[in-house]
Amino acid sequence: LGNPRYAEPILSRITKASARRRLGLDRRAPVVLWAGQPEGGVCRASLEAIRPALRRLGAVVLYKPHPRDPGAARIPAGAVRAPEDAALAVRASDLVATPFSSLALEAGLQRTPAVFILLPGLGEEYLRRRTGSRELPWPAAGAAFLVRSRPQAYRVLRRALTQPRARRTALRRFSKMTAAARHAAAGIAASVAAAIDP
């Protein structure tokens, strides 16, 4: 994938049930891992915007702020602080939700679907300012879920958490995307090696 961090899937030997036991989480409730970014205000406002939908679904929110978020010490009411071990947090979760964290990519490698929360004036605006685009490749390819507005949050989150076929489809498309990226990276590496040592 071009980044050594993703060279091999991060496959934990720990099961979802044992990860939840270690974290003291109810094994029956859906668990959503919220992955923050240094732009903490955007992330917290995005989480607050979807909290009614998460409550309606009975989801437990594992909150993982970005280490550079100045407000990282403040955990939103009703959320549970995620462990430092990102692989353990992902393993305990049914879904990773974020405006734009790379933890969504790590989740896909662990076979946990992701949902990007790109709301107008929040994640969508930040993404546009940073990249000039309103799109991310994973949801555009159907390899992740996408919430673009508050009114659609419940419908999208319900689908991402409770519909096995939709979850399998997203993960299958994610696997195809990462396989293509690995193949392209291997081709580039081979070309570079051939140019260096003909």
C-alpha positions as CSV (number, residue, x, y, z in Angstrom):
1,L,0.0,0.0,0.0
2,G,3.0,2.2,-0.1
3,N,3.4,2.5,3.6
4,P,5.3,0.0,5.7
5,R,2.7,0.3,8.4
6,Y,0.3,-1.5,6.1
7,A,2.7,-3.9,4.5
8,E,1.1,-6.9,6.2
9,P,-2.4,-7.2,7.6
10,I,-2.6,-6.5,11.3
11,L,-4.2,-9.7,12.3
12,S,-4.6,-10.2,16.0
13,R,-5.0,-13.7,17.4
14,I,-7.4,-12.3,19.9
15,T,-11.1,-12.9,19.3
16,K,-13.8,-10.2,19.3
17,A,-15.3,-11.8,22.5
18,S,-12.0,-11.9,24.4
19,A,-11.1,-8.4,23.2
20,R,-14.4,-7.2,24.6
21,R,-13.9,-9.1,27.9
22,R,-10.5,-7.5,28.3
23,L,-12.0,-4.0,27.8
24,G,-15.1,-4.7,30.0
25,L,-17.5,-4.3,27.1
26,D,-20.9,-6.0,26.7
27,R,-20.5,-8.7,24.1
28,R,-24.0,-8.3,22.8
29,A,-24.1,-4.5,22.2
30,P,-22.7,-3.1,18.9
31,V,-19.4,-1.4,19.4
32,V,-18.3,1.5,17.3
33,L,-14.7,2.7,17.5
34,W,-14.5,6.5,17.0
35,A,-11.1,7.3,15.5
36,G,-10.2,11.0,16.0
37,Q,-7.7,13.3,14.3
38,P,-5.6,16.2,15.4
39,E,-8.4,18.5,14.3
40,G,-10.3,17.6,17.5
41,G,-13.0,20.2,17.2
42,V,-14.1,18.8,13.8
43,C,-14.0,15.3,15.0
44,R,-15.9,15.9,18.3
45,A,-18.6,17.9,16.4
46,S,-18.9,15.1,13.8
47,L,-19.3,12.5,16.6
48,E,-21.9,14.6,18.4
49,A,-23.8,14.9,15.1
50,I,-24.1,11.1,14.8
51,R,-24.6,10.4,18.5
52,P,-28.4,10.3,18.3
53,A,-28.2,7.6,15.6
54,L,-25.7,5.6,17.6
55,R,-27.8,5.8,20.8
56,R,-30.9,4.7,18.8
57,L,-28.9,1.7,17.6
58,G,-27.8,0.9,21.2
59,A,-24.1,1.2,20.2
60,V,-21.3,1.6,22.7
61,V,-18.8,4.2,21.5
62,L,-15.1,3.4,22.1
63,Y,-13.4,6.8,21.8
64,K,-9.9,6.9,20.5
65,P,-8.7,10.6,20.1
66,H,-5.6,11.4,18.1
67,P,-2.5,11.8,20.3
68,R,-2.0,15.4,18.8
69,D,-5.6,16.4,19.6
70,P,-5.3,19.2,22.1
71,G,-8.6,18.0,23.7
72,A,-7.7,14.3,23.8
73,A,-8.1,14.1,27.6
74,R,-11.8,15.0,27.3
75,I,-13.9,11.9,26.6
76,P,-17.4,12.6,25.4
77,A,-20.2,11.8,27.9
78,G,-21.4,8.2,27.5
79,A,-18.3,7.1,25.5
80,V,-15.6,4.7,26.7
81,R,-11.9,5.5,26.3
82,A,-10.3,3.1,23.8
83,P,-7.1,1.4,24.8
84,E,-3.8,2.6,23.4
85,D,-3.5,-0.7,21.5
86,A,-5.3,0.2,18.2
87,A,-5.4,-3.5,17.1
88,L,-7.2,-4.5,20.3
89,A,-9.7,-1.6,19.9
90,V,-10.4,-2.5,16.3
91,R,-10.8,-6.2,17.2
92,A,-13.4,-5.3,19.9
93,S,-15.4,-3.2,17.5
94,D,-18.1,-3.9,14.9
95,L,-17.4,-0.7,13.0
96,V,-14.8,2.1,12.9
97,A,-16.2,5.6,12.4
98,T,-14.1,8.6,11.6
99,P,-14.0,11.7,9.4
100,F,-10.6,10.7,7.9
101,S,-8.4,8.6,10.2
102,S,-6.0,6.0,8.8
103,L,-7.3,3.7,11.5
104,A,-10.2,3.0,9.0
105,L,-7.6,1.4,6.7
106,E,-6.2,-0.6,9.6
107,A,-9.7,-1.7,10.4
108,G,-10.3,-3.0,6.9
109,L,-7.1,-5.0,7.2
110,Q,-8.5,-6.6,10.3
111,R,-11.8,-7.3,8.4
112,T,-13.7,-4.6,10.3
113,P,-15.8,-2.2,8.2
114,A,-15.4,1.5,8.4
115,V,-17.7,4.4,8.0
116,F,-16.5,7.9,7.1
117,I,-18.4,10.8,8.6
118,L,-18.0,13.7,6.1
119,L,-20.6,16.2,7.1
120,P,-21.0,19.7,5.5
121,G,-19.0,22.3,7.4
122,L,-17.1,19.6,9.3
123,G,-15.2,16.7,7.8
124,E,-16.3,17.4,4.3
125,E,-15.0,21.0,4.5
126,Y,-11.7,19.9,6.2
127,L,-11.1,17.3,3.4
128,R,-11.9,19.9,0.7
129,R,-9.4,22.4,2.2
130,R,-6.7,19.8,2.6
131,T,-7.0,17.9,-0.6
132,G,-9.2,19.9,-2.9
133,S,-11.6,17.0,-3.0
134,R,-14.9,16.1,-1.3
135,E,-14.3,12.4,-1.9
136,L,-12.3,9.6,-0.3
137,P,-11.4,6.6,-2.4
138,W,-12.8,3.9,-0.1
139,P,-16.4,5.0,0.1
140,A,-16.3,6.1,-3.6
141,A,-15.5,2.4,-4.4
142,G,-18.0,1.0,-2.0
143,A,-15.2,-0.3,0.1
144,A,-16.4,1.7,3.2
145,F,-19.6,3.3,4.3
146,L,-20.2,7.1,4.1
147,V,-22.4,9.5,6.1
148,R,-22.8,12.9,4.3
149,S,-25.6,14.3,6.3
150,R,-27.2,14.1,9.8
151,P,-30.5,12.8,8.4
152,Q,-28.9,9.8,6.7
153,A,-26.7,8.9,9.7
154,Y,-29.1,6.4,11.3
155,R,-29.8,4.6,8.0
156,V,-26.1,4.3,7.0
157,L,-25.0,3.3,10.5
158,R,-27.8,0.7,10.8
159,R,-26.7,-0.8,7.5
160,A,-23.0,-0.8,8.4
161,L,-23.7,-2.4,11.8
162,T,-26.6,-4.8,11.2
163,Q,-26.7,-5.9,7.6
164,P,-24.2,-8.8,7.0
165,R,-24.5,-8.6,3.2
166,A,-23.6,-4.9,3.1
167,R,-20.7,-5.4,5.5
168,R,-19.3,-8.4,3.5
169,T,-19.6,-6.4,0.2
170,A,-17.7,-3.4,1.7
171,L,-15.0,-5.7,3.0
172,R,-14.7,-7.6,-0.3
173,R,-14.3,-4.3,-2.2
174,F,-11.8,-3.1,0.4
175,S,-9.8,-6.3,-0.1
176,K,-9.8,-5.8,-3.9
177,M,-8.6,-2.2,-3.5
178,T,-5.7,-3.2,-1.1
179,A,-4.7,-6.1,-3.4
180,A,-4.5,-3.7,-6.4
181,A,-2.5,-1.2,-4.3
182,R,-0.1,-3.9,-3.2
183,H,0.3,-5.1,-6.8
184,A,1.0,-1.6,-8.0
185,A,3.5,-1.0,-5.2
186,A,5.3,-4.3,-6.0
187,G,5.5,-3.2,-9.7
188,I,6.9,0.2,-8.8
189,A,9.4,-1.5,-6.4
190,A,10.5,-3.9,-9.2
191,S,10.9,-1.1,-11.7
192,V,13.0,0.9,-9.2
193,A,15.2,-2.2,-8.5
194,A,15.7,-2.9,-12.2
195,A,16.7,0.8,-12.8
196,I,19.2,0.7,-9.9
197,D,20.7,-2.7,-10.7
198,P,20.2,-3.4,-14.4
